[in-house]
Amino acid sequence: MLLFSAIDGEIQERRAKNAVGYLHKKLSISVRACRNGTWQFISSKQLVPGDIVHQRVGDIVSADLQVLQGTVSVNQAALTGESADVTVAVDEKVPSGSTITHGEIIAEVSATGAKSSYGKTVELSQKSEAPSRLQVLLFNIVRYLAYLDVVLAVILVIAAIAKGTAWQQLLPFLVILFIATIPISMPSSFTVANSLEAKELTKQQVLVTGLTGIQEAASLDVLLIDKTGTLTKNQSQVSETIIYDPKYDEDHLIALANTATDETATDAINLAIRNEFAKRKLQEIPRTSFTGFDPSVKYSTATITVDNHTEDIVMGSPNALQKISSVPESYMQDIKKISANGARVLAIGIRNEQKLNIVGLLGLTDVPKEDAQEAIQKIRNRGIKVIMLTGDTRETATVIASKVGIGNRISDINEALKNPLDYDGYANVFPEVKFKVVKALQKQGKVVGMTGDGINDAPALKQADVGIAVSTATDVAKNAAKVVLTNDSLLDIMKVIDSGHRVYRRMMTWTITKLARTAELAALLTFGFIFTGFFPVSLSLIVFIVVMNDMVTLVLGTDQAVPSKTPEHWDLPKLSKIAVIFTIGWLVVWYFVSKTTLSQAGISSIMFLYLIYSAMTTILMTRTEGTFWHSRPSNWVAAMVALDIIVATCLVGFGWITVSVSWTWIALVIILIIIATLILDFLKVRYYQHEKR
């Protein structure tokens, strides 16, 4: 069973990781570098510090660079989480992992590999790992049962010495007592439950690369969620306009802005304006010449002909255009007003006879995903605290967090590590801070989920109990996560949470049943020997009991289960209490069963039958907190329970491996088990009702 668990888990995770793919297998980047006085294309893997490279629009920066000549705008969203482009000039640094959106540069390589910005982030994600709660649970279960076995073994030895029983007769039962305690089927049962859910999630376009990510999803207390590319599309849209010249209306302002865009560019600003222009179905203004966005001056220029004379349409940074034009009195106040809503501001001006006049302002905001608000609401309805983390400004973070329903209490990195639960989100957050926030929450005993897409999210994704990479995530983020969403829908997070709850419910059944069955068998062997002078169940039948019980618990991973509406945590003391109810109840029943006039061998057969029947009904009862007949088990569980009951009945009824007993005795045991099951199920329901008060 242990071998099966290890092999099955490894196969499942390898299949998922192969589907996700690795960055070095999928992507080979070439760089134009100067080697030995000659410009040539080489693989980015061959770059070394001191190399001189030429980078331009569309290039992914493969190493940390020091700019020697030129100015560029770079998108660092994948690395820092900041959606706005950053301008980098001579003597400044361009971090690896950035994408050049405007301009071109000659630069010197300053760091590569693990020493680069990209490499340090990847290395952090490789070193971090969340602790396994399954291992802790398994250890605690073994410890609880070991304590019980030690106490009962001491009692058994004392009783044997008092009765003058030979140690050769006692030793096999002591060995069986401890062997029956070891939860051999637990790893296999957990693996089966997780693997089956992983298979179902794959059918729903959700890949699971770490099986523990499913079972931990049931216990999620906090979900940290990245903004750019996760909550939002990382696509800007025109959200606000201000017009200063009465000759123009909003449509005319959009048409002017469209004329000053670069139709070959794919950055957020150009795409947003062109999309707005197309959506409004406006008439294009012909241009006679065009100069693309120059990061050194921070604007683009288009020349058009109006009434036989030329005019220049200038679009760019409001601050840059203010220096070369006349602006209205409310100009700076209007910029602050639009910026306060989390928007990027562009100024549009017309230059006629060397005089530039600002005719209007455009506000561009990042677009939340269509289902983001619905997904956040559903996650919060499950009792999970949602916190947004972003490298963007507080103003931008506040707008997006409010739109998707997370809240408007946004702070910065100075507050993020003090008590992360005090706010709805944190702005200006760097990769190492996201990682530290996850660890800080875990130190508070919280089960933490992390959803992200960028390189900057990878360390936090790896450290989180449930790391979820979205469909647009980088390969580094996907490799760090335990779950990868292949559809562009945040609602798929709910599928992972529901799967976790189903696994939890099935494994809770296993845990309670294991605790109750083991305690019952150990007590029966011990006190049966004390009161009767012999062991009430033969060694061969105990072996059958252990194997037959484990066959049923192994298929519990297929059982039907209803997800809970609140986070569920492994509370072993609570589970032990309900197990004690079943243990004591079945021991009372055993007392009445033991009061028979059968021979020692006949009593062993009846005890075998009683232990199998009681174990099967215990499984049926522990599947749900309500009455057991209102929840139908899966076909596999029902079939295996029925098979165990039939096999045990035939073994005893026909005397195949033990002494046969009359069918009358078998019927009496069945009736007694049914009555005890109804009573114990009633006590179980009352216990759960009391716990919820």
LINCOR-V801309 format. One line per field, one symbol per residue. phi: phi as a letter, one per 30 degrees, with the letter a starting at -180 (. if undefined). A space follows every 10 residues. Layout:
phi=???
This chain:
phi=.ddddddddd ddddeddddd iceddcbbcc bdbcbhibda cbdddddbej dcbcbbejdc dcadbcdcaj bbcbccedcc iddddccbce icccddjdbd cbiabcbcdc abhdddeddd ddddddddad dddddddedd dddeddeddd dddddddddd dddidddddd eeddddeddd dddeddeddd dddddddddd dddcibcccb ddddddddce cbcdbdddic dcdhbdbdca bbcccddccd dddddddddc ccdcdbdddd dddddddddd hdddcdbcab bdecedciac bbcbcbhibc bcccbldedd dddbbcbddd eddddddddd dicdccccbb cbhicccdcl bcccbdcdde cddddddddd ddicdcbcba dddddddddd dddcidkcdc bcddcecdbe ddbdabchcc eddedddedd ddddidcccb cabceddeed dddddbcbcd dcdddddddd dcbbdccdbd dddddddddd dddeddddee dddddddddd dddddddddd dcibddbddd dddddddddd ddddcddcdd bcddcbeccd cdeddddddd edddedddde eddddbcdde dddddddddd ddeddddddd dddbdcdddd bddddddddd dddddddddd eddcidbbdd bddddddddd dddddddddd dddddddddd ddd
